[in-house]
Amino acid sequence: MKLNCIQIQPFSHLSCPDNHGFPFSFHNLPCPRRFTTATLKKQASFVPEVCKRYSLLLGSGSLGFLRSRSTIRCSVREVEEEQKQQVVVKRAYPFHEIEPRWQRYWEENRTFRTPDDIDTSKPKFYVLDMFPYPSGAGLHVGHPLGYTATDILARLKRMQGYNVLHPMGWDAFGLPAEQYAIETGTHPKLTTLRNISRFRSQLKSLGFSYDWDREISTTEPDYYKWTQWIFLQLLKRGLAYQAEVPVNWCPALGTVLANEEVVDGVSERGGHPVIRKPMRQWMLKITAYADRLLEDLDELDWPESIKEMQRNWIGRSEGAEMDFCVIDNDGREMDLKITVYTTRPDTIFGATYLVVAPEHFLLSSFTSTEQSKYVEEYKDLASRKSDLERTELQKEKTGVFSGCYARNPASGEAIPIWVADYVLGSYGTGAIMAVPAHDTRDYEFALKYNIPIKWVVKPDDESCNESGTAYSGEGIMENSSNSTVGLDINGVSSKEAACKVIEWAEKTGNGKKKVNYKLRDWLFARQRYWGEPIPVIFLDDTGESAPVLETELPLTLPELDDFTPTGTGEPPLSKAVSWVKTIDPSSGKPARRETSTMPQWAGSCWYYLRFMDPKNPKELVDKEKEMYWSPVDVYVGGAEHAVLHLLYSRFWHKVLYDIGVVSTKEPFKCVINQGIILGEVQYMACKDADGNYISADSSDMLDESLQETVPEEKVMKSGESFVLRDNPNIRLIARAHKMSKSRGNVVNPDDVVSEYGADSLRLYEMFMGPFRDSKTWNTSGIEGVHRFLGRTWRLIVGSPLPDGKFKGGTVVTDEKPTVEQLRALHKCIAKVTEEIEGTRFNTGISAMMEFINAAYKWDKHPRSVIEPFVLLLSPYAPHMAEELWLRLGHTESVAYVPFPKADPTYLKETTIVLPVQINGKTRGTIQVEEGCSEDEAFILASQDVKLSKYLNGQSIKKRIFVPGKILNVILDRQNAKVSIQ
């Protein structure tokens, strides 16, 4: 009988896995009650098991009839049972129930709250993450790496009896929220709050033990009140001032751009030309602290690479400032001097030209009429380049002759003055004496423009002179004498010559000794809306600046609907006319508020102090609390903040130290930079012009346009390389990139938590490799640590019931542990403790895995061994540890239970290798305890796989046992064989 449709009972609740492994629900069908032939044909490929169970035979437009409703119900039950079994297989333990439950418990009970009133006789441990900028994209799996490490440290120290401060907050002012506001009209505050909420929920889902009562955001007025207060202290001490400095100005957009908004000389948004334009800006005089910032690095427990980066950024150098008089066309000295800074005053006789920066303040004073047009054109070109582009060593040097000359004070020769962008107006004096024979940049420039090259340093190794390039090392001076000016340094070493030149310059008024720094004062203003208002006003009649009274802080941002640039260079805050207009409280005169805002660095410079006392309305931080908690014991973050953030924080901290706000000279005792987690490895195959595969190692030109991505299943490893599975002769390019949305290689931690649980993610990130090294993410790799957690759960709780659930309680016993069990436990305790404190988290996990492997060989699992292991696990996998601790009969959270201590008694190696002989011939060895008896040794030998074949079923004539030396078993081959009992 043919049917066009069939009527069946509704079961819209039913879902089963489709042939791709995803749940399929009958809700997906057009009608839950009525199935037509066409519908079932269409859906059959997605629900083969359902169709099979219901005996729905699809063929030639007809359906077989379902015999009865009982058949349907039976089939439904079978499918549901099968689905349950599949879920059980997937979930090695019920993390989906455990983790939300314990996260609620911690939040409701404020488990990790650090109270204001604490017992200060106890040791403290302040562990801090570099707090994040809450972007709209949320976290990716690279972010929790550092957060997990600090959380493990915080949990360990709590259990060791420390008062722990482990807070979290948000560095929330900044450009992305403002850009989004410009594009969408959404107020940046709303965007920021939404992003913070997402970040917070993601962090909580990973079980981090932050004290959320101390949460702060740099955008809250109660917080930036104190950022503004610090600025006023800097202003009082002359450390904040205004100056004309070049900024990135985009005429088309009508705004100043941050460095990160400029790419290859054009705006990132729109691709419009960007020029360097002088503008009056607020500056912070960080250079006043250069020596202290340099000297105090030696006291810090920081990576040497980070300290070296800071030393290089500060860039202290000793040299001299030398004056070169500008001369007119007749060779007479004009009333103009160009001062240069040099670290090699010994080479002054080799200076064959001067170079000044395009922005040098004297340039227009000595440029000749004939060259002025070319100089102005060059200045315009240079204004379109960033400082980094101008000073890049690999780029071709460019310049223009000024049309004027200066006199070398040592040689007396007239040397040309050139303008070149590889000299920066912001470094030194903005001018250099060029010694092409002994400086690579000067040498390349001189060759290009046919400028004389004069050798004045003779290398100790004369072969260096024959290289045909500049020699920048030291040696013996030559061609360096002028009796007219009274200077002769021929024949002396470079160091001695430098001292003599400085002494001569100071005596004759041609120069002086000078210490210089690469470090520049900090440009502390942004022509943006979304930032801290600068608490300064300007009197209308005089333009004189005055600080806002401290009692009027915080100076809050006005509400604006239009955040777009003004087009005139005026910041967006200038649109808030009623806010800008104010009255000077001292004189009663009308005034205008500063409309620039602070840079994003401002709020992050001191947030570690506010965490100590986040709700204090009267002072930045209570002195007693600061004295107890300072400095930060461990500060963890990315190496990208190794210079600026850390340098700015140290600068502000030293100022606060000088005015008595803080008690320590440095903010961070120990800084750790975690490695980067790269996206999963991508495999690329090279092709020739005809589209044929070619091996990567045989291709001379690896043109990316002739490369294609190869799926992982088509790749196999061959030695140290990766090759095509179908053609092993084709070697592939394997590379991993930093996670980014643009590359499409971002892995969302929410997805990992949903599939494997937060504890598995935490363990995997720590197990991937050494904490400080970069690592490549591999989603399949998380399955290993997930299996470890599943084995741990089943060892303690027991195997699952047929329905996939687990019994309450545990399967541990109250028996006395064996020496072997105690030894395994205490070795694990010692190793895990040592590795956590040394931030070698991956080897700590390995130690726990070894313990679980050993424990699975035991017949019984004593409580006195299992409970300490659960405590060891808790810093790494806190959700599981809390659940196991509860099942073991404890009512309190595991968070403050004392961490186990290793008993040295069980750490000693007390086993020996005992040779075993059969009829005088050594057949193997066994591992025995020191002091092992003859009977114990014989039993172990009979249980050994290799030895048992010689002993089982044999009659023993006698045993010769020398304790600690040997066991010799003499077999009686005359008598009947008997089994060994």
N, C-alpha and C positions, 0 to 999 in steps of 0.2 A: 504494500500500500504506500503510495507516494503522498508526502505531506509537504505543504509549503511552509508551515511553521508548526511549532509545538508549544504547549502550555506547560510550564513547570512551576514548582514552588519557589517563592522568592528566597534568595540567599545572598542578598547584596553585601552581607558582612563578610562573605568568603573572599579570601585572597590566597593566591598560591604563586610560587615562583614561575616566571616565564622562562623561555629557553635561553635568555641572556642572564638569568640569575636574579632579575629584579622582581619585586612583588607585583603581581597582576591582580587587579580587583575587578569584580563584576560591575563595580560602579563605572568602570571604563566603557562598558558596553552601552549601546544606545538605549536599551530598555532592560531593566533587571529581571523582568518577568517573561518577556516574549522574545524568542530567538528565531529569526528567519534564516533560511538556508544561506542567503548571501552574507548575512552578518556572521554566521558561524564559520563560513568559509574564510571570511576576512580575518576573523579573530583566531582561527585555529592555529596558525603558526605561532601565536603568542601564548596559547594555553593548551599545549598538546596533552599535558597530563589530565587536565579537566575533561577534555574531549574524550580521551581514552577511557577515563573512569566512567564517564556517562554513556559509553558505547555509542557516541554520536558518529555515525559512519558517513563521511562526506564523499559523495561521488555522483557524478553525472546529474547534479541538480537535485538529488534526493537524500533523505535522512532516514536512518533506521529509527524505529520507535523505542523510546525508553520504557522498559517493561513495567516498572512500578516506582512509587514514591519512596519505598523503603530502599530501593537500589540507589536512588539519588542521595538519600540521607546517609547511607553507608559510605558512598563515594565521597561525600562532603567530609565526613569524619576522617576518612583515610587521608584525604588531602591535607586537612588541618593538622593531623598527627605528623604527617611527613614534614609539613612546614615547621612545626615546633622542633622536630629533630634537627632540621637544617639550622635553625637559630641556635640550638644548643652547640652544634659543631662549631659554629662561627664564634660564639662567645665562650671562651675558655673559662670564664668566671663571670658572675653577674655584675660587672662594672657599671652597667647602665642603671642599676638600682642603687648600688653602693655610693657612687660618686656624688650624685645630686643630694642624697640623704645627708652625707657628711658635710657637704658644702653648706647646706641649710643649718646644720648643727653648729658649725663654726661661726656662721653669721649671726644666728640667733643668740648664741652664748658669748659672742665677742671673744672668742678663744684666744686670739692673738693680739688683743689690746694691750698696749704698754701703758699702765696707769701713770698719771702725773706724779703721784706720791709713791716712790719706790724705795726699796731698801738699798741705799747707796753704799752700804758696806760690801755688797755683792759685786763681783766683776761685771763690767758692761761689754757689750758687743754691738757696735753700730755698723750694720751692713746695708749698703745702699746701691740701687741700680741708677744709672744715668736715666733720669725719667724721660718718657717718650713724648714726642709730638703726636697728638692724636689725629692721625690722618683719616680721611674718609674710607680708605681701603681696609682699615682694621689691621689686625696682626697677620703675619705669615709665619711659617714654622721657624724662620730664622730668629724672630724676636724672643721666643721663650728660652733660648739657649742660656743667655746671661741670667734671666729671671729665675730659671730653675736652679742654677748654680747658687745664687744668693739665697734662695729659699732653703736649699739643702743645708747651707752653712747656718742660716738662722735657726732652723729646726734642731740641728745638732747642738748649738750653743744654748738654746732654751733647756734642752734635756740635760745639759751639763751644768745647769744652775746659774747661767748668766742672765742678767737683765738684757733683753735683746730689743733693739730698735730697728724695725724693718718696715719702712713706710713706702708709700707710692703716691705719685702725683703727676701733674700734667704740665708740660712746657707748651702752653696752648696759644700764645700769641704767635703770629707769623704770617708769612706770605700766602700759603695755599688757601687758607680760609678767606683771606681778602680777595684773592683772585676769583674764588668761587662766588663771592658776594658780588663782584663786578659783573660776572657773567650771568648770574641768575637773579640778582636782587635780594637774595637771602642774607639776612644780617649775619655777620661772622660769628656773633655770639650763639645764635641758634645752631649753626653748623658745628661749632666747637662743642657745645653741650651734647649734641647728638653723637658726635664722634667719641667724646669721652665716655658716654654711656655704653657704646659698643665696646670700646677698649676695656672698660671696667668689667663688663659681663664676660668677655673672653678671658681676662686674667683670673677672674673668680672661678671660671670653669676648669682651670688648670690646677686649682687647689693651692695657690700661692698664699703663704701665711702672712700677708701684709696686715698692718694695723690700719684698717680703713677709717678709723676715727681720726687719723692724722692726715687724711687725704687733702691735698692742696692743688690749686690751679693758679698759674701765673696771671690769669685773666680776671681773677676775683679782686675787687677793690681792697678787701681786707688784707690781701697779700701784696698787691703792687703799691699800697700805701708805704710799705717799708722799702720797696725798690726805689721809690721816689725819695724817701728819707735818706737812703744811702747816697743818692745823687746829690742831694743838698750838702751832705758832709764832704763829698768830693769838691763841690763848688766852693765851700768855705775855705778849703785848704789849697785852692788854686790848682786842683787836679782836674777840673772841668773848665773848658774855655771854648771860645768860638774862633774859627779860622777859615780862610778861603782854601778849599781843597777841591781837587778834581773829582767829579762824580760821573756816573754813567747816565747821560741825558739822551732821551729819545725824542727828537722833535715831533715825529709823527704821532706818538702816543701822548706827548706833552707831559712826560713824567720822568722822574729819576728811577733807574732800575737797579736792583741789587745785582751783584756780580753773577749770581746763579741764574739771573734772567737774561744774561747776555751770552750768546753763542756765536763765535766767529764774527764778532763785530756787529751783529744784528740782534734785535730783540727776539727772545724766544717766542713771544706771542706776536704774530704778524710778520716777523722777518723784516722789521724796519731798521734802517741804519741807526747806530748808536754812536755818540761822540763823547769825549771826555770834556766836561765843562766845569769851570771853577764855580763853586757855590759855598756860601757861608754855612758852616756846619758845626755842631757840637763835637768836641774832641775830649777824650780822657787821657791824661798824661801818664800813661803806663810806663813810659821811658824813665820816669823819675824813680821807678822801682826796678829798673833793669838789673842792676848789680845784685840786689837781694833775691830777685827771682832766679838768677843764675846760681848764686852761692848756695842757696838753701836746697837746691835740687839734690845735693850730695847726701842730705839727711833722710831722703825719702826711700821707702821700700817700693819702688816703681820699677817696671821693666827698663833695663838700660837703654833699649831702643827708643822708648818714649822720652826719657830724660835727654837723650842725645838730640832728638827732634826739637825739644824745647830749647836746648843750647843753641842749635843751629838757627832757630827762629829768632832768638834774642840776638845772636850773631855778634858777640863782642869781639872787637878787633883793636889792636894797638897800631898806631901809625903816626902820620903827621898831616897837618894842613899846610899847604904851600901856596904862596901868592904869586900869580903870574900877571904882570902889568900888560894891559892892552896898549898896542902901539898904532900910530896913525900911518898914513901912506908914506910919510917921510921918515919913518922909523923912530919918531919921538914918542916917548911914553905919555899916554893920556892919563887923565885922573880917574881911571877905571882899573880895578883889579879883579881878576877871576881867582877865587879860592878853590883849590881842589883838595880832596882827601885821598891819601894813598897809604896803603899798607906796606909799600916798598919804596920808602924814600931813598934807599941806596941806589935805585935805578934812575934817578932824576936826570942824569946826563944823557940817558937814552930816550927821554921824552921828546918826540919829534912832532907832535901835534897835541892840541887840546880837543876834548869833546864836551859839549854842554848839552843838557837835556832840552828838548823842544820847548818845555815850559819854564826854562831858566829865567829868573826875574830880570837879568841884565841883557838878555838876548837882543831885544829891540834897540838897546843903547849902543851896541857896537856893530850891528849888521850893516853892511854897505848898501848904498842905494841900488847898485847893480844887482845885488843878490837878494834883496828884500822880497821880491815876488816869489822866488824859489823857496826861500825860507818859510814864508807864510803858507805856501802850498804844502810843504813838508810838515809843518806844524798841524795843519788840518788833517793830513793823513794819519799822523801819530795819535791824534786825539780820538781816532776811531778804534784804537787798539787797547787791549787790557795790558796791565803791567806784566802779566804772565806771558802774553804774546810778544811783548817788546823784549823781554829778557831771555827768551828761549834760546838756549845755546845752539841748537841745530839750525835755526833760521838764518837766512842770508842777511848779512848786515847791510843796512841802508843809511844814507846820510846826505847832507848838503853842506857845501862850503859857505861860511858866513860872510866871506869877503874881507875878513879882518884877521890880524895876527896878534900874537902875544909874545913877550920875551921870556925865554927860559932863564930863571934867575941864576941857575948854576952855570950853564954853558954860555949864556949871553946871546944865544941864537934866536932869531925870529921864527916862530913856528905857527902854522895856520890853526885857526879855530874852526872846528867843524861842529855841525849840529847832527846828532844821531839819536834814534829812539832807544838804543840799547842802554843808554844812561837815563836813569830816572831822577826827576826833580825831587822826589821824596826820600832819596837815599843819599847820605853824606851831604855834600854841598850842591849836588846837582851838576857837578862838573868833574872830569877826571883828566889827569895827564896821561896821555897814551904812550906806552912804551912797546911798540910792536915787536921788537926783538925778544921780549920776555913776557908777553901776554897773548894768549891765543886769539881772543876776540880782536884785540888791537892789530894783531898780525894780519888776520883775514881782511880787516877793514883797510889797512895800509896797502895790501896787495891790490885790492879792488880799485882804490883811488890813487895809486902810484905815489904814495907818501913815503919819504925816506925811512929806512930801517937801520938803526944804529945799535950794534952789540956792545954791551957794557959789562956783562957778567960772563966770566969764563968758567964753564962747568968743570968740576973735578974730573969728570969723565969726558975727555975731549971728543969722543964719538958723538956726543949729544949735539955738538955744533954742526955736525955733518948731516943731520937729519932733514934739513930743509924746512923746519918748522920753528915756532917760537920755543925758547927754553925758559920755563917759568920757575926753575929751581934756584938754589943758592950756589954760590961759588966764589971766585976771586974777581975783584973789580978791575976793569980795564977801560981805556978811553974815558976816564972820569976825573979830569983835572982841569982847573982854570985858575991860574995864578992871579988873574985880574980881580976875581972875587974872593980869593983866598981859600979855595976849597980844592983839596987833592985827596982822593980816596983810592987811587990806583994801588993795586997789590994787596989790599986788605980784604978780609972776608965780608960777605954780605951783611952779617949781623953787626960787625964793627962799623962798617960803612954807614949803615942806617943810623946808628947812634951819632956818628960824626956829622952827618947831614943835618939831623935835628938840632944838634948843638950849634952848628953854623947858622941854621935858619933862625933860631931864637936870638942869636947874638947879632945878626944883621937885620933882623926885622922882616925876614922873608917867609917866616912860618913859625910853627910851634908843634910840640908833641900833642897828640890827640888820641883819645879813646873813642871809638865809634861803635854804634850798634845798628844792626839791620832792623831791629825792632822799631816799629813806627807807633806813634800815638794812635789810640783807638778811635776811629770814626764812630761817633755814638749818636747817630740820628738817622731816621728814615722818613722819607716824604710819603708816609702811609697813614692809614686810619687805624688799623688793628695793631695797636701797641700801647705801651704805657705812655700817657701824656708827660711831657717834660715840665717839671714844676718851676717855670720861669716866666716872668712877664717883662714887657718892654714898654717904657713910658712913651706916650705918643709924642710929646714935645721934644724930647732929647734922644730917644731911641736907646737910652740907657737900660741895661737889664737889671732885674731884681728877683731874688728868690721868692717863691710862694712861701708863706709862713708855715712852719711845721704843724701848727694847730689846725691848718686848713686841709691837711692831707687826710684822705687821699683826694687828689685832683682826678675826678673820674672822667671817662670819655663821654662826650655828648652823644645823644642818639642821632644817627644820620640815616637817611633813606638812600642817599646817593653817595656811593663810595668810589666813583670813577675819578681818575686824575683830573685836575683842573685844566690842564693844557698850558698853564703858564709857569709851571715849576713850583707853584704854591701847593702845599700839601692839602689833601682832602679836608682836614680839620678846619681849613680856612673858610669852608662853606658853612660852618656852624657859627654864623655871625654873632648871635647873642651870647654864645659861649666864649668866643674870642675876645669880645669887648669886656673889659673889666675895670676895676679901680685899684690903684696902688694903695694898700692899706696904710702905708707909712706917710705918704704925702697927700693922699686923697685925689691925686691926678688921674686922668683917664689913661688906660694902658691896654695893651694887647697881649694875649697869651701866646706862648710858643706853640706853633702848629705842627712842628715835626714831632715824631714819637720816638721812643727808644727802640733800639734793635732787639731782635729776638734773644740775643745773648744775655740781655740784662736780667731777666727773671731767673735764668738758670745759673747765674753766678753765685747765688747765696741760698738757694732753696734748702740745702742740707742743714742750714741753721734753723730755718723755720720749722722743719719737721721736729725739732727738739721741743718746740713750744708753739704749736700752730694756732692756738686760739687766743694768744696774748694780745689784748688791744692796746696795751700801754708801752710796750717796748718790743724791739725786733726779736729778742730772745732773753729769757730770764737768765741772769748771770750764773746762778747755782746750777741750773739745768745745763747750760752751755759748758760749764767747767766739768760736769760729770760726763757728758756725752761726747765732748770733743776730744780728739779729732775723729772723723769717720774712720773706722778700723779697716773696712774693705769696701772699695768703690769699684764697681764693675760696669764696663761699657765698651763700645766699639772703638777701635783704633782711629777712626775718622775724627774723633774728638780729642786726639792726643795732644794737639797743639792749642788751638784757640780757646775752646771751652775751659780746659784745665788751666791755661795761662791766665785767662780773664778771671776765673774763680780765685786763683792764687793771688792775683793783684788786689781784688776787692777784699779778700780775707786779710791781707797784710795791712791795708788801710784800716779795716775794722780793728785789727790788733793794735795799731798805733793809737787809735782813739779809745781803746779800752772796752770795746764791745765783746771781743773774743779773747780767749786766754792762750791760744796756741798760734804759732807762727805760720803753720800750714794747715789746710783744711782736710787733706786726705792722707792718711798714714800709708795705706797700701792701695795701689791701683792695679787692676787686672783687666787686660783686654781679651775678651773672648774672640775666638776665631769666627770667620764668616761661614754660614751654611749656604752652600751653592745649590742651585737648582739641579734636578736630576741630569745625568749625563746624556748628552745628545750625540748621536752618531751621524756623521756626514760622509757620503760617498762622493768621490770626484769623478767627473766625466770629461771626455775630450769634446772637441767641437762637433763630432758626429754623434754624440750622445752615448758613447760606449764607456763603460766603467774603466777607470784606471786607478792603479794603486796610489795611495797618498804619498808613499815614500819614493815613487818614481816620477811624480809630477813636479816639474820645475816651477811652474807658476800655478799656485792654488787660487784660481779665480773663484770667488765666492758665487759668482753667477752660474758657475758650472758645478755646483755642489747641490746635493739633495739629501734630505733627512731620511735615515734608514730606521725602521721600527726595531725595537730591541729584540723582538723574537727572530729577526733575520740576521742577528749578530752573534758571533761567538768569539771567545778570547783565544788568542794563539800566542803563547809566550807572554811578552809584555805589551802586545798590540791587540787590536780588535779587527776582525776581518768579516767579510760576508760569509754567512753560513753556507750558501750555495756555491760560493767561489772563494775559497780561502786564500787565493792569490791576490785578492783585492783587499788591501789594507785600508782601514777607515780612519777618519779623524774623530777622536773622542774628546769632548770638552764639556765643561760645566761652567755656567755663568751665574753671577750673583742674581738672586731672585728679584724680578721686577715685572710690573704689569706689562710693560712694553714688550718683553720677551715671552710673555705668556707662560712663565715657568714658576709662578707663585703657587705654593701649596698652602691651603687654608687649614690652620690647626683645628678649626671647628669640625672639618670633615674627618680628620684623624681621630679626634676625641669621640666622635659619633661611632666610628667603626671599631676602634681599639681601646678607647678609654684614655683619660688624662694621665693616669699613672704610666701607661705604656708609652705615651708621648714623652713624658718626663724622662723615663728610663732610657728611651732610645736616643734622645738628644744628648744625654750624658754618656751613653755607651758608644757613640759614633767614633770617638777618638779623643785624643788629648784636648782639654778644654780650650787651650789657647790656639790650637791649630785650626785652619780652615778645613771644612769637611763637605762632602757631597751628599745631598739628600737622596735616599733611596727608599721609597715607600714600602717596598717588599722587605726591607731590612727591619722594619718595626715588628714584623711577625715573630722574630726570634725572641725579643724581650717580652712580647705578649705571651708567648708560650711559657717563658720562664715564670711570669706572674701566675699563669694558669696552673702550672705544676706546683708552685708554692701554695696556691689556694687549695688544691686537691690534697696535697700532703697534709695540711692542717685540718681542713674541713671534711675531707673524704670525697669519694667519687660521687658524681651526680646520680640522682634517682632516675628511673626510666622516663619520667616526664621532663627531665632536664634540670629540675630544681635540686637544691642542696638541703640536706638536713640542717636543723639548727645546731649550735654548739660546734664542737670539734671532735677529732678522733685522737687527741693527745692523751697520754696516760700520766698517772701520778707516780710512776715507777722511778726508782733511783737511776740516774743516767750512768752509762758505762764510761770508763776512762777514754775510750775511743770517741764517744760522743762529745764529752767535755773538751777533748783536745780539738776536735773539728770546730766546735762552737767558739772557743777562745782564740783560735787562730783567725777565725772570721772576724771576731770583735776587734782584734788588734789591727788587722789589715784594713777593715772598713773605716775605723776611726782615723788611722794614719792617712789613708787616701783622701778622705773628705777634707781633713785639715790641710792637706797639701794640694787641694783642688785637682786631684787626679781621680775624678769621679768614675771614669770608665773602668779602672782597675778595681775600684771598690765594688762595682757591680759584678765584676768577674769573680771576686772572692765570695760573694753571696751565691752566685750560680754554682760554684764549686761546693759550697755547703749543701745546697739543695740536692745536688747530684749524690753526695755522700749520704744524705739523710734518706734518700729513696732506697738505699741498700739495708737500712735498719728495719728490724721487725717491729720495734716499738719506738714511739716518739715522745719522750718524756717532756712534761710541761716545763721543767726547769731548764731545758735546752731550747725548746720552741719559743717560749716567751721572750727570752733575750734576742733571738733572731728576729722576731717581729719588730722589736724596738730598733734593731739595726736597719731594717727595711724602711722604717717610717719616714726618715728624711727624704728618701727617694720616691716612695710610693705611699704617700700619707693616707689616701682613701682606703686602700686595702689594709694597711696596718691598723687603722682605727677600727675597721670592721672585724678583723681577726682578734684584736685586743678585747673588743666587746664580747665576741663569741667565747673567748677564753675566760670569761667571767668577771671582767673588770668594768666598773661603772664610770671611771674618770677617763677623760681624753688622754690619748697617748702622748700629746704634745709636751706635757711637762713631767712625764715619768722619767726618772734618772736614766741616762744612757748607760748601757752596760760597759763595764771595765774588764779588760782582759786580765786573767789570772796568770802571772808569769810561770806558775807551776806547770801549766798545761801547754806552754809555748816551747818547752824544751823538747828536742828530738829524743825520744826514749825508745825508739825501735831500732833494731839492728837486722842486718841481712845474715841469715844463718844458712850455710851450705848443708845440703842433705845428700848423703851417700846411700846407695843401695848395693850391698855386698862389697863395700869398699870403693865403689866407683861413683863419683859425683854426678848426680842426675838432675840437680836443680837447686834453687834457693827458695827460702820462705822469709817473709817479714815477721819478726817476733818482737815482743816487748823485752826490754832488759829485765833479767831475773826470771825469764820464762822457764817453767818447769819442763821436765822431760815429757810428761804426758801431754801438756799443752802444745809443745813443739810437734809431737807425733800426730796429734789431731789435725793441726794446721797443715802438716805435710800430706796427710791422707786426704785432705779436702782440696789440695792444690790440683789443678787440672792436669798439669804435666806429670806430677809425681804419683798421682792416684793410680795411674795405669800400671805402675810397678808394684803397688801395695795392695790394692783392692783384690780380695779373694786369695791372698797369699798367707801362708803360715809363717809367723814371725819366730825365728829362733832366739834372737836377742837384739837388744838395742844398746848402742854405745852413744852416750850423750855427754858432751863436754860443754857446760853452760857458756853461751856466748860465742862458741867456737864451731861446733859441728854436731850433727846428728847422723849416725851411721846405723842403718837398719840391716840386720843380717837375716836373710830369708832361709827358712827350713824347707828345702825342696824335697826332702824325703817324705814328709808328712802330707796328709790330705790338705787340700786348700780350704781355707775358711775365710769368710768375709770379715773385714775389720769392723768391729762394732764401735 
